Amino acid sequence: MTSTTQVGSDAPDAPAARHQHLRHVVFIAAAAAMGGFLFGYDSSVINGAVEGIRGRFAVGSGALAQVIAAALIGAAVGAATAGRLADRLGRIRVMQIAAVFFVVSSIGSMLPFTLWDLAFWRVLGGVAIGMASVIAPTYIAEVAPAEYRGRLASFQQAAIVLGIALSQLVNWALLNLADGEQRGELLGIEAWQVMLGVAAVPALVYGLLTLRIPESPRHLVAQGRTDEAKAVLAGVEPEGTDLDARIAEITERMRGERKPSARDLLGGRFGLLPIVWVGIGLSLFQQLVGINVIFYYSASLWQSVGIDPSSSFFYSFTTSIINIVGTVIAMLLVDRIGRKPLALIGSAGMALSLGAAAWAFSYKSGTGENITLPDTQGTVALIAAHCFVLFFALSWGVVVWVMLGEMFPNRVRAAALGVAAGAQWVANWLITVTFPSLSEWNLSGAYVIYTIFAVLSIPFVLKWVPETRGRTLEDMG
């Protein structure tokens, strides 16, 4: 009887204990994913400040593009150094460094003296973006229990698109408070400055959250702090897990690992292993379709074809919401229909959308501030832009990162992923720095170029990209 009573009294507590455990794990992953949120927020908040910066410093499109793209240079540096710093200092410490950089960059960008110190603050913010883009998924993968790892890893991408959307909503609200003028006075400074400064708020939240989450057990084991690692695992692993066995497993896995070098990537007729070229191609096509034109320049783009500033900011926000919707669709479909079919659907949809936008922009007329699109073409351009973002988000926005994490052989995965990610930052920079000049030359022509890349991505996927759905990482060669 005593035993039966004990079981009966404990049983109601078991679901509560599991719920409490899951809440703890979700909190840890969500706190780390704040780095992804800041990645998205800081990357796209500049969208609301482009015309304000142009007017404040009286700069042409070339210099303006360099300032906008400066963050991408910093991001490449941050991504390249985050891994080594995390191994030396710990995952949490790198998150805290990134948070400090985000705060300092936001305040510096809000109060620039010249165009070039604004560029410096943009580079510093980019370093933080690069760090966050590497450290958040690494930390989540190392802390999350296996049964939740896939869903918790998706927090990073979800946080990025939420950050993009919120930055556009905040920009739109601030613009309305400034009577629709990016250079209108707000809090004693110009509205665009406030837009850039507000990014310090989520950065502070990120820094505070890092004080509430534990260090990665993998890093603790690497530092010989096994008792601390065991305490962390006790908080995140399911009840009943043999913690000593988990510590032994982590130790054994780390002992057998060897950091790949650039030499491991060499092979084939074109210098690198064929699969590495495929990864580079995926990264390049993801950016060369011009997706970041929407996130960096959309408010300026809509104003350039005669839409008033308040409406242009609102459309920037709605495209961000579409981005969220598309990302959710991708998360639901990527394991059901496969990576290649989803990429092909996205490529076809992007090609049609970009082609429609190019056609609509060819009707642009007028000069200076008196530029317009006919009503029909203006409507087509808006619908096409939203469709483009939707098809990108439900396919290439998610699929590329999934495939880059799966397609490379174990022996070169980390190095190959680093090369492919580097190619992505370079392509991102190229699109960002060239768009203002391209749009001044011929806005429709710019979209024709993006359309061509979307079309070319179809035979690339069909011929060279492997399907990785349902295959283990060990099956990749």
N, C-alpha and C positions, 0 to 999 in steps of 0.2 A: 504493500500500500504506500509506504513511504516513497519508494522509487517512482511509482505511478504519479503520486502527487507532485514530486519534484519535476518530472517531465512536463506535466500539465502546467505548472507555474512558470516554467522556462519558455514553453512554446510561444506564448504571446509576445515574449520579448525578442524572439529571433527575427521576425520581420522588421521590428523597430531597429534592431542592431544592424541588420543589413541595409536598411534605409539610411541610417546614420553614417555607415561606412561609405555608401555610394555618394551621399552628400559631400563627405570629406574629399573623396577622390575627384568629384566634379568641381569642387571649389579650387582644388590645386590646379587642375587642368585649365579651368577658366581664368585663374589668376595668371598663369603662364601665357595663355592665349591673348591676354591684354597687350602683349608685345605685338601680336598680329594685328590687333585693333589699331595700335599706334602706327604700325606699318601702313595700313590702309588709310588712316586719317591723315598722317603727315604726307603721304604720297599724293593725295588728291586735294588737300586743303588749298594748295597753291592755285587750283582752278579758279577760286573766287577772287584771287588777288592779281591776276595777270594784267587786266586793263588798268588797275590802280597803280601797279608798279610801272607800267609803260608811261602813264601820265605823270607820276611823281618824279621820275628820273629822266623823262624825255628821251627814251631809248628806242632804237629801231628793233626790228624783228630778230635780227641776228644776235645782238647782245642780250635781248630778253630771253631768247631760247637758251642761251648759255646759262643764264641764272636759273631758269626752270629746270634744266637738265643737270645742274650742279649736284643736286641730291643723289643722282644716280652714280656719280663718281664716288661719292662717299659711301653709298650702299655697297658698291663693289669691294671697297676697302674693308668695310665692316663685316661683310659676309666672309671675306677671305681670312680675317683675323679672329673671328668669333670662336671658331672651333678650338684653336690652340689656347686662346685665353680661357675658355671654359674648362679645358683639361688642366690648366695650371691653377686658375683661381677658383673654379667651381661655377656651376650653372647659375646659381642665384646671384653671385657677385657680378657676373657679366650682365644679367638682367638689370641689376642696380646701376651699373655703368651706363647701359643703354638708356635707362630712365633719366639719369642726370643729363646725358647728352640731349635727350628729347626736350627736357625743360629748358636748358640753356639755349638750345637752338631756337625754340619757340619765342623766348623772350628777346633774344638777339634779332630774330627776323621781324619781330613786332616793332623794334626801335632801331632800324638801320640808319647809319649816317650817309652811306653812299651805296650805289648799286653793288659795288664789289665786296663790301663787308656783308651785305645781304647774301651774296653768293657764298661767302665763307660760312655763314650760319646755315645755309642750305646744305653745304657739304657736311657740316657737323651733324645735322639732322639725318642726312643720308647714311652716315656711319651707324647711327642708332638704328635706322631702318634695316640696314644689312645685318647688324647683330641680331635684331629681333627676328628677322626672317630665318635665321639659322638656329638660334638657341631655343625658341619656343617649341618647335616640333621635336627637337632633340630631347629636351627635358620631358615633354609629355610622353614620348615613347619610352623613356627610361623609368618613369614613375608609374605610369598607368598599368594596372593588372591586365593580363593577356585577354581576359574575357571582355574588357571594355576598350581595348587599345584602339581599334578601328574607329569607333564612334568618338572617342575623346580626341583622337588625332584630327578629326574633321573640325574640331573647335577652331583650329588655326585659320583654315580657309574661311569659315563662317565669320570669324572675328575680323578678318581683313575686309570682307565685303560690307560688314556692318560699320566698320570704321570709315570706309569710303562714303557710305550712305549718310552717316551722321555728320561728316564734315560738310557735305553739300546742304544738309538741312540747316546746320548752324550758319553757314555762309548766307543762305537765303534769308534766314531770320535777321541776321545782322544787316544785310543789305536793306531790308524793309525798314529797320529801325533808323537807317541812315538815309531814308527817303529815296531809295533806289540808286544811290550814287556810291560807287566803290571808294571815291575820295571824299565822300561826305563825312562830316565830323561825328565822331562817336567816342565818348569817354575821353575827350580832349585830344584824340588823334584821329587819323583817317580810318574809315571802316575796314579797308583791306588789311591794315596793321592789326586791328583787333582780331580779324579772322585768323591771322597767323599766330597771334599770341594766345588765343583760346586753347590751342593744342597743348599748352603747358598743364592744363587741368587734368586731362586723362593721363598725362605723363606722371604727374604727382600721384595719382591713384595707383598707377602701375608700380611706382617705387614703393608705396606703402604696402601694397599687396605682397610684394616680394619679401617683406618682413614677416609675413604670416605663413609662408609655405616652406617645406623642408628642402634640404639639399638633395640632389639626385643620389639614390643609393649606389649607383654605378660609380659616381665620382668618389663617394665616401669609401667604397671598397678599394678603389685605385689609390687612395691616400692612406690605406691601412686603418681606417676608422670603422672597423666592422661592427662594433657595438652600436654606433650611431646609425649605420646602414640598416642594421636589424630593427632598430626602433622605427625608422621610416617605413620599412617594409611591413611592420606590424600594423601601421596605420592605413596602408593602401591595399595590401593583399587580402584576399578573402579569409574569413575566420577558419582556422584549422590548417592553414598553410604551414608547412615545415620551413621555418625561417632559416635554420642552419643549412638546409638543403638548397634554398634559394641563394644564400650567400655563396655556397660552394659552387653553384651553377654559374653565377656571375663571375666569380673568380676564375673558374676554368675557361669560360668563354673569352675573358679578357686575356688570359695567358696565351690562348691560341691565336689571337688576332695580330695581324701585322699591318701597319699603316701602308697603304699602297702609295706608290710614287708615280710621277709622270711617265717613267720608263715602262711601267706596266701597261700603259695605254697604247704603246706603239705596236704597229703590225699592219698587214694589208698593203695594198698598192698605193694608198694615199696617205701614208704616214701613221695614221691612227687606226685602231681596230674599227671595222665596219659598224659595229653597234654603237661606238662612241660618236661616229659621224651621224648616225640616226638620231641619237640624243641631242646633238647640236642642232640638227635640222628641225626637230620638234620645237626646241627653244626659240630658234630664229623665226619660224613661221608663226609661233604664238604671238610674237611682238610685231612682226612686219605687216600683219593685217591692220595695224594702226589702232589697237584697242586703247592704248594709253593717251591717244589724242582725245578720246572721249573723257577720260578721267582727269587729264591735266588742262585741257583747253576748251571743254565743251561750252562753258559760259561765254568765253571769248568767241568761239565759233558761231554760236547762235546770234550774238550781237553783230557779228560781221556780216550776217545776211539779213539784218534789219529787225531782229526781235529785241524788244526792250529789255534792259538789264534784269528787272525783277522776274520777268517771264523766263529769261534765259537761265537764271539760277534755279528756278522751279523745275525746268526741264532737266537740268543737271541732277537734281535730286531724284526725279522720277526714273532716270536711267540707272541711278544707284539702286533703287528699289527693284527694278527689273534685274539688275545684277544679282541681288540676293535671291530672287525667285529662281533664276537660272541655276545658281549654285546649288540650291536645294534640290532641284530637278536632277542635276548631275549626280549628287550624292545618292539619290534614290535609284538611278539607272545604271551607274557605272559598273556595279557588280551583277546586274541583271542582263543587260544586253551586250556588255563587253566594251572595251576601250576603243577599238578600231571603228565599230559601227557608230559610236557616239561622236568620235572625231570627224567621221565622214559626214554625218548629219550636220554637225556644226559648220564644217567647211562649206557645204552647199548653201546652208542658210546665210552664212556670212557673205559669201560671194554675191548672192542675190540682193542682200540688204545693201552692201557697199555699192553694187552696181546701180541700184535705185537711187542711193544718195548722190552718186556721181552725176547721174542724169539730172536730178533735181537741182544740184548746185550749178549746173551748166547754164541755168536760167537766171543766175545772179546778175543784177544790173545796178547801175549807179556807181558813184565814187564817194570816197571820204565817209562821212557819217550818214549819207543818203543812199544807203545800199538796201535793196529789197529783193525778195523772191516773190513771184506770183503766188496767190493763195494755194493753188493746187500743188505746185512744186514745194512750197513751204510745208504743207501737210505731209507730202510724201517724204521729205527730208526728215521730219520729226519721227514719223512712223518707222522709216528705214533705220534711223539711229537707234531707236529702242529695240527693233528686231535684231540688229547687229549685236548689241550688248547681250540680248537674251541668248542668241545662238552661240556666242562666245562663251558665256558663263556656263551654259549647260553642256559644253563640250571641252574646248581647248583650255578654258580657265582652270578646270579641275583635272581633266584627263592627262595633260602634260605632266603635272606634278606627280600624279599617281604612277604613270608609266616610267618617269625618270627614277622613281624609287624602286621599281620592280624589274626593269628590263636588263640591267647590267649584271654580268656575272659577279659572284660574291667577291672574287679576288680584286676587282677593280671598281666596285660600286661607289665607294666614297670619292675616289679620285675622278671617276667619270662623271659623277653627279656634280662635282665642283666645276669641271670644265663646261658642262652643259649649262649650269646656272650662270657661269661667267659669260657665256655667249648670250644668254637671255638679257643680262644687264647691259651688255654692249649694244644689242639690238634695240632695247628700250631707250637707251641714250640716243641712238641714231634717229629713231622716229621722233623723239621729243625735241631734239635740237633742230631737225629739218622742217618740222611742220609749219612754224610761222612763215618761213621763207617760201615754202611750197604753196601755202594758202594765199600768200600775196601774189605769187606768180600765176597760179591757176588752181582754185579750190577744187573744182571738179577734177582736174588732172591729178591732184593729190589722191583723191578717192579712187580714181582709175588705177593708180599704182597699188593701193591697198587691195583693190578687187583682184588684180592680177595675182598677188601673193595668195589670196584666199583660194583662187582657182588652182594654182600650182600645188597647194597643199593636198589636194585630192589625190592626184597620181602618186605623190610622195608617200602618203599614208598607205595606199593600196599596194605599192610595190615594195617598200622598204620597212615599214613599221610592223613589228611583231605583235600578235595579240598575247596579252599576259594574263587575261582573266582565267582563274582556276589553276594557274601554275604556281608552284612553290618557288621561293627565291632560289632554292638549291637547283631547280630545274633550268635556271637561266644560263647555264654553261659553267 
